[in-house]
Amino acid sequence: MIKKNICAVMLIAFAACGAFAQTPSPTIAPPAVSPSPTVVANLETILTGAEKQVALYQETFKDLLAVETKTFERYDKNGELKDETVIESNFFVYQSSKDEKTSAELRNVIKADGKLVPDSQARADRFLAELQKTRTVEKELEEIQDEGLRYDKTLKISGFTLFEAIALASNLRPFFDFKLMGSENYQGREVYLVSYQQTRKSPFITVNEKESKEKGLKTDIDADLPGALKKADKFLRGKLWIDRETFQIWREDRQLTVRTAQPIVAQETVFEYAPSEFGILVPKKITFIDNSVKKISKTDEFAAAKNARVVFDYSKFRKTNVDVQIIDEP
């Protein structure tokens, strides 16, 4: 099977990161509480509050370290599990040395299917030193992605952790319709449940197209679709669980749909977040499902079957301090 790149989100280029010495974790005061949980805010207030918290997340979710366990599951045409791969990495959020506005996910793989990767720390040290010698941010991020995803097989996924609720981004929000569906209790917290639906094609959201050259937050996606659906609209939709006190996001369910007589779900991603000592909710678990869409024989209808599932589990996040020395080999 051909490898597919699922670039979850990108800011100008790709998304990447780095590995480094741990420092004590500072405590950041939580955001001000508003409004009271007894008051139901209107939709615009909720979206504006959530957008501010997303910005806080992006600013705070830098130089953080966790252990990431990534489980790949592949399924056959009958929906039976065919094989499984488990990759364990030291996960870092890295600030580009070429562009202070660009951050990225960097993974130092330490285990593959339960087997230790030989000299993983020494390899990481050498990689980071060489990384400083790259001349452009594009090359820097390309090297980071290739290094961290080298054990991945049919799917190469990057950028899921760096940006929350991309539909709320200022450049993407005009392409979505939002609805307040009500409120509920989610893991002991009162939350607003907000749905969103992409309403028109966006230059910042591309599916099975050349990588977008637009500046700003964007997402480039590869999906397994038949040729008959090449020109069909491919839109994002989903739901957000937004804290009624802080407007932080506890969960997001996001789907890539293909418009047919009955919309087909080509991909689905569930983002689950957990409290941290940094004043933000941080990734706890991300579940990505990739479906294969096929035309039903002798009909004009299509059906989706699970092709692969990838689950990202994270340990407690800690603060790191970047200190990279370039040592030339004799």
C-alpha positions in Angstrom: 0.0 0.0 0.0 1.2 3.5 -0.8 2.1 5.6 2.2 -0.3 8.5 2.9 0.7 11.7 4.5 -1.9 13.0 7.0 -0.5 16.5 7.8 -3.0 17.4 10.4 -2.2 21.1 10.6 0.6 23.3 9.4 1.6 26.9 10.1 3.3 28.2 7.0 5.1 24.8 6.6 4.9 21.5 8.4 4.7 20.8 12.2 7.8 19.6 14.1 9.8 19.5 17.5 13.0 18.5 19.6 14.7 16.5 22.5 16.4 18.0 25.6 17.4 18.3 29.2 14.5 18.5 31.6 14.0 21.5 33.9 11.6 22.1 36.8 8.1 22.7 35.6 6.8 26.2 36.2 3.2 26.7 37.4 1.1 29.0 35.3 -2.0 30.5 36.7 -5.2 29.2 35.1 -7.2 31.6 33.0 -9.8 33.8 34.6 -13.1 32.1 35.2 -15.9 33.6 33.2 -18.8 33.3 32.9 -20.4 31.6 35.9 -21.3 28.0 35.2 -24.9 28.9 36.0 -25.0 31.3 33.1 -25.5 30.1 29.6 -23.4 32.1 27.2 -24.4 32.8 23.6 -22.7 31.0 20.7 -20.5 34.0 19.7 -19.2 34.4 23.3 -18.4 30.7 23.5 -16.5 30.7 20.2 -14.6 33.9 21.0 -13.7 32.5 24.5 -12.6 29.2 23.0 -10.6 30.9 20.3 -8.6 32.8 23.0 -8.0 29.5 24.9 -6.8 27.9 21.7 -4.3 30.8 21.3 -3.2 30.2 24.9 -2.7 26.5 24.2 -0.5 27.2 21.1 1.6 29.6 23.1 2.0 27.4 26.1 2.3 24.1 24.4 6.0 24.8 23.6 9.1 23.0 24.8 7.0 20.3 26.4 8.1 16.7 26.8 6.1 13.4 27.2 6.3 9.8 26.3 4.2 9.0 23.3 2.9 5.5 22.6 1.6 5.2 19.0 -0.3 2.1 18.1 -1.0 1.3 14.4 -3.7 -1.2 13.5 -4.4 -2.3 9.9 -7.5 -4.1 8.8 -8.4 -6.4 5.9 -11.3 -6.0 3.6 -13.5 -7.9 6.0 -12.8 -5.6 8.8 -10.6 -8.0 10.7 -7.4 -6.8 12.3 -4.5 -7.7 10.0 -1.4 -6.5 11.9 -0.4 -4.1 14.6 2.7 -2.0 15.3 3.5 -0.2 18.5 6.1 2.7 18.5 7.2 4.4 21.7 9.0 7.7 21.5 10.2 10.6 23.6 7.9 13.4 22.2 9.0 17.0 22.2 7.5 20.3 21.0 10.4 22.1 19.3 10.8 25.7 18.3 12.4 26.1 14.9 15.9 27.6 15.0 15.1 29.1 11.6 11.7 30.7 12.3 10.6 31.6 15.8 6.9 31.4 14.7 7.2 27.8 13.6 7.0 24.9 16.1 7.0 21.2 15.4 6.6 17.7 16.7 9.9 15.8 17.1 9.9 12.1 18.1 13.0 10.3 19.3 11.9 6.7 18.8 13.0 4.5 21.7 11.0 1.3 21.2 9.4 -0.5 18.2 7.1 -3.4 18.9 8.6 -3.8 22.4 12.2 -3.8 21.2 14.6 -1.1 22.3 16.1 1.0 19.5 19.9 0.8 19.9 21.6 4.0 21.0 18.5 6.0 20.6 19.8 8.9 22.8 23.1 9.1 21.0 21.2 9.1 17.7 19.0 11.9 19.0 22.0 14.0 20.1 23.6 13.6 16.7 20.4 14.4 14.9 19.8 17.6 16.8 23.4 18.7 16.2 23.0 18.1 12.4 19.6 19.8 12.4 21.1 23.1 13.4 23.1 23.0 10.2 20.1 22.9 7.9 19.8 26.1 5.9 16.0 26.6 5.6 13.0 26.0 7.8 11.5 23.8 5.1 14.5 21.5 5.2 14.7 21.6 9.0 11.0 20.4 9.2 11.4 17.8 6.5 14.3 16.3 8.4 12.4 16.3 11.6 9.4 14.6 10.1 11.5 11.9 8.4 13.4 11.1 11.6 10.3 10.8 13.8 8.2 8.8 11.4 10.8 6.4 10.1 9.1 3.4 11.7 5.6 4.3 10.5 4.3 2.2 7.6 1.3 3.0 5.5 0.3 6.2 7.3 2.5 9.2 8.1 0.7 11.5 10.5 2.0 14.8 11.9 0.8 17.9 13.6 -2.2 16.6 15.6 -0.9 17.9 18.9 0.2 21.4 17.9 -3.1 23.1 17.2 -6.5 22.6 18.8 -9.8 23.0 17.1 -8.6 24.3 13.8 -12.1 25.3 12.7 -11.8 28.2 15.3 -8.7 29.7 13.6 -9.4 33.2 12.3 -8.5 32.3 8.7 -10.6 29.1 8.8 -13.6 30.1 10.8 -15.4 31.9 7.9 -15.6 28.6 6.1 -17.6 26.9 8.9 -21.1 27.1 10.3 -21.3 26.6 14.1 -24.3 25.6 16.3 -24.7 25.4 20.1 -26.2 22.0 20.7 -26.6 22.5 24.5 -24.6 21.6 27.5 -23.7 18.4 29.4 -21.4 17.0 32.1 -18.2 15.7 30.7 -15.8 13.9 33.1 -17.1 15.9 36.0 -17.0 19.3 34.2 -19.9 21.3 32.8 -19.3 21.8 29.1 -20.9 23.4 26.0 -21.4 21.1 23.1 -20.8 22.9 19.8 -21.0 21.4 16.3 -19.3 22.7 13.2 -19.7 22.1 9.5 -17.6 23.3 6.6 -19.8 25.1 4.2 -17.6 25.8 1.2 -14.2 24.9 -0.3 -11.2 26.6 1.4 -7.7 27.2 0.1 -6.5 26.4 3.7 -8.1 22.9 3.6 -6.9 20.6 0.8 -7.7 16.9 0.2 -5.8 14.8 -2.3 -4.3 18.0 -3.8 -0.9 19.6 -4.1 0.3 21.0 -0.8 -1.3 24.4 -0.2 1.0 27.4 -0.5 -1.3 29.6 1.5 0.2 31.4 4.5 -1.4 30.8 7.8 -3.0 27.8 9.6 -3.8 25.0 7.1 -4.4 21.3 6.7 -3.3 19.0 3.9 -4.9 15.6 3.8 -4.6 12.4 1.8 -7.7 10.2 1.7 -8.4 6.8 0.1 -11.1 7.7 -2.4 -12.2 6.3 -5.8 -11.8 8.3 -8.9 -15.6 8.8 -9.2 -15.4 11.0 -6.1 -12.4 13.0 -7.3 -14.6 16.1 -7.9 -17.0 15.6 -5.0 -16.9 18.1 -2.1 -14.7 17.0 0.8 -15.6 18.9 3.9 -14.8 18.8 7.6 -17.4 18.6 10.3 -17.3 17.8 14.0 -18.1 18.6 17.6 -16.4 20.5 20.4 -16.7 20.0 24.2 -15.9 23.4 25.6 -15.6 24.1 29.3 -18.3 26.4 30.6 -16.0 28.1 33.1 -12.7 28.4 31.2 -13.7 27.9 27.5 -10.9 25.3 27.2 -11.5 22.3 25.0 -11.9 18.9 26.6 -12.6 16.9 23.5 -13.0 17.3 19.7 -14.5 14.8 17.3 -13.5 15.7 13.7 -14.6 14.0 10.5 -13.6 14.4 6.9 -16.7 13.7 4.9 -17.3 13.3 1.1 -20.5 14.6 -0.2 -22.6 11.9 -1.9 -26.3 11.1 -1.7 -25.5 10.1 1.8 -22.3 11.8 3.2 -19.4 9.3 3.6 -16.9 9.6 6.4 -13.5 9.1 4.9 -11.5 9.9 8.1 -12.3 10.5 11.8 -10.2 11.9 14.6 -11.0 12.1 18.3 -8.9 14.4 20.4 -9.1 14.0 24.2 -7.4 16.4 26.6 -6.3 16.3 30.3 -5.4 18.9 33.0 -1.8 20.0 33.4 0.2 22.2 35.6 0.7 24.7 32.8 -2.7 26.3 32.9 -3.9 24.5 29.7 -5.4 21.1 28.9 -2.9 18.9 27.1 -3.3 16.0 24.8 -4.2 12.7 26.6 -5.2 10.5 23.7 -5.7 11.0 20.0 -7.5 8.3 17.9 -7.4 8.5 14.1 -9.4 6.2 11.8 -8.7 6.0 8.1 -11.5 4.5 6.0 -11.3 3.1 2.5 -14.2 4.4 0.4 -15.4 2.0 -2.4 -18.2 2.1 -4.9 -20.9 -0.5 -4.2 -21.1 -2.9 -7.2 -24.0 -2.3 -9.6 -25.2 0.8 -7.7 -24.5 4.5 -7.6 -23.8 4.3 -3.9 -20.5 4.3 -1.9 -19.5 2.7 1.3 -16.7 3.2 3.8 -14.7 0.4 5.6 -12.1 0.8 8.2 -8.6 0.6 6.7 -6.5 1.6 9.6 -6.6 3.0 13.1 -3.8 4.9 14.9 -4.0 5.7 18.6 -1.6 8.2 20.2 -1.3 7.9 24.1 0.6 10.5 26.1 2.2 10.3 29.5 2.3 13.4 31.8 3.8 16.4 30.0 6.8 18.1 31.5 8.7 21.2 30.7 12.0 21.0 28.8 14.9 23.3 28.2 16.5 23.3 24.8 20.3 23.2 24.9 21.9 21.9 21.7 25.6 21.9 21.1 27.1 21.4 17.6 30.1 19.1 17.9 32.0 18.4 14.6 33.3 14.9 14.1 37.1 14.8 13.9 
